C-alpha cells in the first residue's frame, strides 16, 4: 500500500483531476491508435507503384514511437510507470521493429507477404475469365523488361538588369566617375554583353559591347549567391540603359528580361552671387538661384535673419508647359510601380533631359540684421538627393540708416560772445563712420544762405559757428547709407550785447530833521543777461587821505535794483563802482561816476505771488499781470515795460495791468517804479520784476517724407502703417490729424513727447495734420500729406483653356480614364515665392457625398505651376484651394472659393461568372455552342456598349485565335461561339481585353476569373497498344482508351463473350491462356462518345524482352530545346509492339538525388520490324518500357 501511495504521489496528473484507471485507458488507446496508423502506412508502402514516394516514412515512425514512450515516462501513471532504463529499452525495441518492417525487410518478411497477403496484392484481370486472378501463377519472372533513361533539362540562362529597380545619377560634366549597374545572371557565364544606351537629350540609341574582363563579378564584392551570379556594368554617361544581348561562354544566347536602368544627371543648385552685399534698411534686392537637373525639382535652403533661422523650400520647379511622369510621384522613382523600369513603358524619354531653371527671391530688408542664405540640398524629379551644404552661401549685411541731429536747446540759443572767434555746435551721430554732413548758415543780418559740409570721423563731432545766425542740418550719409536728419536740426547762434547799468543815488534823509542824511540810497537799472554782479567800494575821507572801509558786491537777478548803504560812522564818504558782470561777460567797467555823500508809513505795491515766475508766450500774443496794492487809495501807479514808463490810476487794492502786444522776441521786463497815494505821499518801489519771455518761433508739425512732397506707404490688409512726424517747439505736443476720405469722424488728437514721434493708422487714404499745440502756444501744421494704400493680395486662378467654368470659382476638368496621367496649370499673381494649400476630396460615381483624402501644399517661385491630378482610382475628384500667401503676405489667408472638379472613369473589366468557370468536357468535333456545354456568361463593368477580346487556344498552340465581340449593350453577356473543337486535349478560353463607351481600355490579366478550361475528349475508342495481333502468355493485353472513364469494354475470348470495366484510360488484361481475343465495343462514363471497333482481335502466344539504355538506369543532362535519344533494344521476333511511358522527375532535397514521380504521358508503339527503337525527346522525365 505504501508503494502504491508513493506511485500515486509521483503521478504527473493526480487522481483528483483524472482517475488513474481512465489515465491508463487513455494511454493504451493512444498506443493502439499509433500502431493502427503505422499499419496503414505499411500497407500503402507495399502496395505502392512508386515506393520512392515513401522515403521519409521510417523516420516519422521512429520519432512517434520514441515520443510516446518519453511522454509516458514523465506522466508516471501507476502500473504504467517504467524506469528510465526500461523506457530507453522499449524505444530501442520499437525502433528495431520499425526498421524491420519499413526499411530492411528480411527474407522471412518477403515470404510472409508473398504467401499470406501477396494473393491480394498481386491479382490482375485474366483475359480468359474477365475477373481477377493471381498474377504470380502466370508470371514468374519480370526480367524481360529492364532499364530506364532519365532526361534532365538544365534551366535556361537568364539575365535581369537592375533587379532592385535602382535609379542612379552622375555629376554634371564629369566623365571620370562611374556608376555600376548590376545584372543578375542565372545558370550562365557571360562571354559578351551588349548594353544599349538611350541618350535623353538626342534620343539616339548607342550600343556598347562589354567582354567578361570589363565586368566586375559579385564574388569580388562578396555578393555571389548559390546558383546566381551577379556582375556590375560600369557606365559613365547619363541615359536609359538596357541589355540587348548576352552570349554565354558556350555561345548560346541568354534570355533577357525587358528591364532598363535610368542614369540621370545629378541635380545641383547655386546662388548667383550678388556683387553688393551691403544694404540699407528699407532697400530691396533680388536673389537668383540657378537649379539644374531633371524636373520637377525641389530646393531646400536655410534662411538666417540675425539670430532667427528658418528652413524654406521651393518645389515643383519646372519649365512652363512641362509634362513628365515624375510629376505624379511624390517620392520620385522610390515609390514607382516596378513596371516603370520595363523597356516598353516610355518610348519618349525627353522628360529625363537635364534642365536649367533660374528662380528669383525678392528680398526686402526691413531690419538692420545679418541675412544669410545657405542652400541645404536639391532633389530632382527622380528622387536623387544632392547635399549642397558645401556651396558658397549668399550673405547680406544690412545697415541701419544713419541719424544726425544737433544737440542744441530749442529755447536757449547758443551764444557767440563779443571777441570770441567761434563756438562749437555739438552733433549727435548714429551710424558707421565716416559721416558726410551737409548744412547751411543764414547770417542774422542777412537772408543769404551759405552751404557748408563736414566730414566727421567719429560719432561725436561739432560744427564751428563763427558768426551769429541760423545753422541748419540738411543731410547725412555714412559709409553705407543715406540717412535721416532728426530734430533738433537747427541751432540759433546769437551775439549778446555788453551789460549796461544805470545808477541814481538819493540821500536818505533823517525822519527827525530834514537837513541831515543817514545814508545813501541807490537805484540801478541793468541791461544784459542776469544775474548781474555790481562791485563797489566805500571810502572814508580822513583829511586828505581816503580809506576804503568796505568792499561790497550786489548780486542782482532782475533788471532794476535798489539798495541802500548806511555808514557806521560819521564822515565824508565816497562811493566808487569798480566792476560789472552778467551771465555772459565778467569784470567789465560799469562807467559810473563816483558819488560823495551829501545825506515817512509810505505807500507800497508789488506783483501778485502767482507772478513770481517768468511767463512764456508766443510772438504777438496778449498777456497781463496782477498787482497787489496797499495804502490809501486811489493810487497812482507808475511802471515800466522794457524801460518805457507807464502810469495808471487804481481804485482798489487789486489791479490787472493789461500789457501791450509784444511784437519782438526775447525777454521783456515789467517793473513797478513808483506809487502815490491819496495823501500825495510818493514812494519809490523795489518789488521783484515780472519777466515775459517771448518765443522766437511758433511750434510746427509736419509729416516726414524724406525728399518727396507726398509719400505713399503700402501695408498689408489688416496691418498698421507708421507715419513719422517732425515736431518743433517745446514738448509735450498735442497734434490733431484726420483721414481725408473719412472726414471729421476720423479726427484724432494725440499727445507726443518726442519731436520725432510716429502715428499708427489702419485705414487707407490721405492723412493730413489739422493743428498742433506745444507746452507754450498753438502752432502751425505744414505739408506734405501721407497716402496709405493696401498692398495687393496675391491671387491664384486656373490657367486659360485648362478647364471649363461651371460657376463662380468652380471649374470642371475634362474627364479621363483611370490610370491616365493628367495635370492642370495654376496661375499665381503677386510676389513669389508663393504658397498655397488645397484639399483633395473623392466621391464615388453616382453619389453626392465627398470624403476628404488629404491636404496638400504648393511652394513655388514660379507664377505658373503644373499640378498633377489624381487618376489612380476612379471616382469624382474635387480640389478646393483654401489658403494663399506670397513674400509680402507671409501669413496664409483664406481665399475666395476656387475648386476644380474632375471625373475619373473606372477602368472597364470583364470576367467569367463564377458558375461559368468550371471545367467543360466535350467530344472532338463538337463546337462551343453544343448543347452538351453549359452557357458561358461574362460579367462586365464600365459604360456600355463594350468591346471584348478573347482568345481560344489549344494547349499545343502558341498563339491561338483572337475573337472580338463588339456592341455589347449589357453588363451581362452570354457567349455564343461557333468555333469547332477539332483536336483532343485542353482548350483555354482566355479573356484578353475590354473597352467601353468612355473610351477606356484595359488589358485583362490571366487569372482564374478570366480563363476557362475545356477538356476535349476523343470519341470513346479503344486501340491495341501492341502493334501486332499476337501476344505472349504472361503478357498484358493493353489497350489505349480515349474518352472519360470508367470505360465498359465488351470482348470475345475463344468465342466466349465477356464484359469488363476499366477506370483508367488504359485497359490491361493478363494473357493467362492462349487463345483469340476480339474487342466488340467501348464507351465512356457518360455513355457518350461510344464506338464499335472492327477487326480488333489478338492471338495470345507465349514472351519477348526489352532493354532501355542497355538495361541500365542512366541520367542525361541537356539544355532546353536540345534533343536526346533514348535507345530501346528489343529481343524477340519482329515485329514488336510495346508500351513506354514518361514519368515526372523530382528532386529530393533531403537526400540530394532525383526520384521518379507520377506518370505524365504513356505511348504505344506498333509494328517495330527491327531490334532497336529510338525515342527522340526534348522533354524532361524518366523513360521506361512498361510492357512488350
Secondary structure, DSSP 8 states (H G I E B T S, - for coil): -HHHHHHHHH-SS-TTTS-HHHHHHHHHHHHHHHHHHHHHHHHHHHH-S-GGGGTTHHHHHHHHHHHHHHHHHHH--TTS---HHHHHHHHHHHHHHHIIIII---HHHHHHIIIIIHHHHTEEEETTTTEEEEGGGT-S--TTEE-EEEEEEE---EEEESTT---EEE-TT-SS--EEEEEEEES--EEEEEEEEE-TTT--EEEEEEEGGGSEEGGGTT--BTTEEEEEEEE-S-EEEEEEEEEETTS-B-EE--B-EEEEE--EEEE---S--EEETT-EEEEEEEEEESSSEEEEEEEEETTEEEEEEEEEE--TT---GGGG-TTGGGGS-GGGGBTTS-S--GGGS-EEEEEEEEEE--SSSEEEEEEEEEE-TT--EEE-TTS--EEEEEE---EEEE---SSS-EE--TT---EEEEEEEESSS-EEEEEEEEETT---EEEEEEEESSS--EEEE-SSEEEEEEEEE-SS-B-EE-S--EEEEE-----EEEEEEEEEE-SS-TT-EEEEEEEEEEESSSSEEEEEEEEEEETTEEEEEEEEEEEESSSEEEEEE--SS-S-EEEEEEEEE-SS--SB------EE-------EEEE-GGGSS-EEE-TT---EEEEEEESSSSEEEEEEETTEEEEEEE-SSEEEEE-----S-EEEEEEEEEEE-TT--EEE-----EEEEE-SS--EEEE--TTSSSEEEEE-TT--EEEEEEEESSSSEEEEEEETTTGGGG-EEEEESSTT-EEEE-S-EEEEEEEEE-SS-B-EE----EEEEE----EEEE-TTSSEEEETTEEEEEEEETT---EEEEEEESSSSEEEEEEEEEE-TT----EEEEEEEEEESSSEEEEE---SS-EEEEEEEEEEE-SSS-S-EEEEEEEEEEEEE---EEEE-GGG-S-EEEETT-BTT-TTS---EEEEESSSSEEEEEEEEETT-SS-EEEEEEEE-SSEEE-----B--SSEEEEEEEEEEE-TTS-EEE---STTSEEEEEEE--SEEEESSSSSEEETTSEEEEEEESSSSEEEEEEETTEEEEEEESSSEEEEE--S-EEEEEEEEE-TTS-S-B--SS-EEEEE---EEEEGGG-EEEEEEETT--EEEEEEEESSSSEEEEEEEEEEEEETTTTEEEEEEEEEEEEEEEE-SSEEEEEE-S-EEEEEEE-
